[in-house]
Amino acid sequence: MLQSHTDNRRTIGSYWEASVPEPRLDRQLIGNALFDVAVVGAGYAGLSAALKLAQAGVSVCVLEVEHVGYGASGRNGGFCCLGGTKLNERQLIRAFGLEEARKFVAFQVAGVNLVAHRLDSWGVDADRHSKGEVFLAHRPKDTAGLQSEGAFLKETFGIKTRYLSKDDLDAEGHGGPGFHGGLHVPYGFALNPMAYVQALAEQVRTAGGKIFGKSPVTALSQDGDRWRLETGYGLVRAKKVVLAGNGYAREDVPKWLHGRTLPVMSSIQVTRPLSEDELSAQGWTSDTMSADTRILLHYFRLLPDRRFLFGTRGGIFENEPSLAAMRKRARSDFENMFPAWAHVEAEFSWYGHVCLARRLTPFVGEVPGMAGVYAAMGWHGSGIAMASISGEKIAGLITGKLRREDLPAPLQRPFARFPLPGLRKLYLQGAYWWYGIKDR
Ligand SMILES: Cc1cc2nc3c(=O)[nH]c(=O)nc-3n(C[C@H](O)[C@H](O)[C@H](O)COP(=O)(O)OP(=O)(O)OC[C@H]3O[C@@H](n4cnc5c(N)ncnc54)[C@H](O)[C@@H]3O)c2cc1C
């Protein structure tokens, strides 16, 4: 049942906010506090680091601008799947060698398993469904690429992919005039992302970690043998710091971050529940998580209550005309891809930031030149599994249980700065234009 909340959270109008019970609001940090570790950001990465640290007996706090799940962890599509980089497997092999690429793929699988294990062991259902995900060829010519990709993943990484012809797609409830073949990847499942992040936060509190809401970190500086984190009404002094702001991170906290990430918008619409007749009219009855083969991809799935979630890239600017254009484009894509549902209204529509990096891989490690400050960010739009496991690994680096070289090589590279960072939005505009042409 949908919920209506009366608290003073800064809401964004998402379906997830309405689909979970009233969350607990953590109090604001007021005054001075000492902790061993201070984590910046209450999403999957920051909370996962805090949980592991608190369980190891480390005194840890999480400082959050708004509330748990305010960032992408409470806004995403709920595809708990492989990913975390924009490099494909062949590019990973070229850049890091086969062994490291295999290690990285195994790390992604471990991330998915970690989230499943957490939900099971905490007794959280989070509306799980879907066994793996399906990538759908949006042009007939893309079916050959999907088949060879499937064979490559099987041979090189042991991923048991399955190719689906157009007939298979129709038979399995992935109908639609724009889908010509599919590749099923057997890893991953769908979940309610807000239910997961709230359950994670509750585990942090139970383990003794402190979470402070409405406590934006506005400055980070060295203070003797500690780091000093200033928030609106408070000050934390901590021996170690974890930066986990991802697409919501401030570029000046710390200054090292300036120009090293590219926050990009992704947008989601969720329809009203569809009737059985409407589902049959489109030929879409599968609840398997799906995405198309466009570079500017669309991701979609039928939710357990028969609503349809449809996600796509966002716009460039966050002003109202630009956001309105983004909603219009997303709606038009939805109607083109699911013509039988052109009359079905979207009851929820929202967007959020994902975090890209210049070299297209995440960074999980100690920030160069800032001993004791760690970062875990840059999941390239697939962070449910990746941020969760990487947060745990950061805790391992902090407690000394893990060495940097234990991580897959693609995670070890600190972010490089974008050339002329002030022009990042222009690069993005150019890239969208070019990818749009390639996708046609
Ligand atoms: C619309 C959308 C759809 C997506 N769909 C999927 C999907 O289906 N599957 C998937 O795997 N991934 C998806 N993602 C990506 C995924 O949600 C993110 O990669 C993941 O949630 C990142 O987690 P995080 O903890 O690193 O960052 P976030 O969840 O973004 O959390 C960062 C937090 O840090 C806080 N913060 C930032 N700066 C400060 C500061 N100075 N002081 C205090 N707090 C600060 C922010 O308020 C925020 O709450 C999607 C993202 C979006 C936006």
The ligand as an SDF file (V2000), in Angstrom:
LIG
                    3D

 53 58  0  0  0  0  0  0  0  0999 V2000
   17.6600    7.5540  -11.3480 C   0  0  0  0  0  0  0  0  0  0  0  0
   18.7410    6.5750  -10.9850 C   0  0  0  0  0  0  0  0  0  0  0  0
   18.5870    5.2360  -11.3250 C   0  0  0  0  0  0  0  0  0  0  0  0
   19.5800    4.3060  -10.9780 C   0  0  0  0  0  0  0  0  0  0  0  0
   19.3500    2.9790  -11.1960 N   0  0  0  0  0  0  0  0  0  0  0  0
   20.2380    2.0630  -10.7330 C   0  0  0  0  0  0  0  0  0  0  0  0
   19.9470    0.6830  -10.7960 C   0  0  0  0  0  0  0  0  0  0  0  0
   18.8760    0.2870  -11.2260 O   0  0  0  0  0  0  0  0  0  0  0  0
   20.8930   -0.1910  -10.3650 N   0  0  0  0  0  0  0  0  0  0  0  0
   22.0850    0.2250   -9.8230 C   0  0  0  0  0  0  0  0  0  0  0  0
   22.9160   -0.6050   -9.4410 O   0  0  0  0  0  0  0  0  0  0  0  0
   22.3590    1.5400   -9.6900 N   0  0  0  0  0  0  0  0  0  0  0  0
   21.4640    2.4570  -10.1190 C   0  0  0  0  0  0  0  0  0  0  0  0
   21.7190    3.7850   -9.9530 N   0  0  0  0  0  0  0  0  0  0  0  0
   22.9840    4.1790   -9.3280 C   0  0  0  0  0  0  0  0  0  0  0  0
   22.9860    3.9180   -7.8220 C   0  0  0  0  0  0  0  0  0  0  0  0
   21.7950    4.3980   -7.2670 O   0  0  0  0  0  0  0  0  0  0  0  0
   24.1800    4.6010   -7.1930 C   0  0  0  0  0  0  0  0  0  0  0  0
   25.3570    4.1850   -7.8480 O   0  0  0  0  0  0  0  0  0  0  0  0
   24.3270    4.2730   -5.7130 C   0  0  0  0  0  0  0  0  0  0  0  0
   23.1350    4.4820   -5.0250 O   0  0  0  0  0  0  0  0  0  0  0  0
   25.4330    5.1130   -5.1380 C   0  0  0  0  0  0  0  0  0  0  0  0
   25.4710    4.9230   -3.7550 O   0  0  0  0  0  0  0  0  0  0  0  0
   26.4260    5.8390   -2.9310 P   0  0  0  0  0  0  0  0  0  0  0  0
   26.2850    5.4630   -1.5100 O   0  0  0  0  0  0  0  0  0  0  0  0
   27.7990    5.7770   -3.5080 O   0  0  0  0  0  0  0  0  0  0  0  0
   25.9200    7.3340   -3.2060 O   0  0  0  0  0  0  0  0  0  0  0  0
   24.5030    8.0270   -2.9170 P   0  0  0  0  0  0  0  0  0  0  0  0
   23.4380    7.0580   -2.6650 O   0  0  0  0  0  0  0  0  0  0  0  0
   24.2780    9.0380   -3.9850 O   0  0  0  0  0  0  0  0  0  0  0  0
   24.7490    8.7430   -1.5410 O   0  0  0  0  0  0  0  0  0  0  0  0
   25.6080    9.8360   -1.3970 C   0  0  0  0  0  0  0  0  0  0  0  0
   25.0950   10.6330   -0.2260 C   0  0  0  0  0  0  0  0  0  0  0  0
   26.0880   11.5420    0.1590 O   0  0  0  0  0  0  0  0  0  0  0  0
   25.4410   12.7030    0.6260 C   0  0  0  0  0  0  0  0  0  0  0  0
   26.4370   13.7750    0.5850 N   0  0  0  0  0  0  0  0  0  0  0  0
   27.0960   14.2500   -0.4930 C   0  0  0  0  0  0  0  0  0  0  0  0
   27.9290   15.2220   -0.1390 N   0  0  0  0  0  0  0  0  0  0  0  0
   27.8030   15.3780    1.2030 C   0  0  0  0  0  0  0  0  0  0  0  0
   28.3930   16.2460    2.1490 C   0  0  0  0  0  0  0  0  0  0  0  0
   29.2990   17.1830    1.8060 N   0  0  0  0  0  0  0  0  0  0  0  0
   28.0140   16.1260    3.4490 N   0  0  0  0  0  0  0  0  0  0  0  0
   27.1170   15.1840    3.8280 C   0  0  0  0  0  0  0  0  0  0  0  0
   26.5280   14.3520    2.9620 N   0  0  0  0  0  0  0  0  0  0  0  0
   26.8710   14.4270    1.6640 C   0  0  0  0  0  0  0  0  0  0  0  0
   24.2850   12.8830   -0.3320 C   0  0  0  0  0  0  0  0  0  0  0  0
   23.2530   13.6800    0.2020 O   0  0  0  0  0  0  0  0  0  0  0  0
   23.8590   11.4410   -0.5670 C   0  0  0  0  0  0  0  0  0  0  0  0
   22.7910   11.0380    0.2730 O   0  0  0  0  0  0  0  0  0  0  0  0
   20.7650    4.7380  -10.3090 C   0  0  0  0  0  0  0  0  0  0  0  0
   20.9170    6.0840   -9.9840 C   0  0  0  0  0  0  0  0  0  0  0  0
   19.9180    6.9980  -10.3050 C   0  0  0  0  0  0  0  0  0  0  0  0
   20.0910    8.4330   -9.9230 C   0  0  0  0  0  0  0  0  0  0  0  0
  1  2  1  0
  2  3  1  0
  2 52  2  0
  3  4  2  0
  4  5  1  0
  4 50  1  0
  5  6  2  0
  6  7  1  0
  6 13  1  0
  7  8  2  0
  7  9  1  0
  9 10  1  0
 10 11  2  0
 10 12  1  0
 12 13  2  0
 13 14  1  0
 14 15  1  0
 14 50  1  0
 15 16  1  0
 16 17  1  0
 16 18  1  0
 18 19  1  0
 18 20  1  0
 20 21  1  0
 20 22  1  0
 22 23  1  0
 23 24  1  0
 24 25  2  0
 24 26  1  0
 24 27  1  0
 27 28  1  0
 28 29  2  0
 28 30  1  0
 28 31  1  0
 31 32  1  0
 32 33  1  0
 33 34  1  0
 33 48  1  0
 34 35  1  0
 35 36  1  0
 35 46  1  0
 36 37  1  0
 36 45  1  0
 37 38  2  0
 38 39  1  0
 39 40  1  0
 39 45  2  0
 40 41  1  0
 40 42  2  0
 42 43  1  0
 43 44  2  0
 44 45  1  0
 46 47  1  0
 46 48  1  0
 48 49  1  0
 50 51  2  0
 51 52  1  0
 52 53  1  0
M  END
$$$$
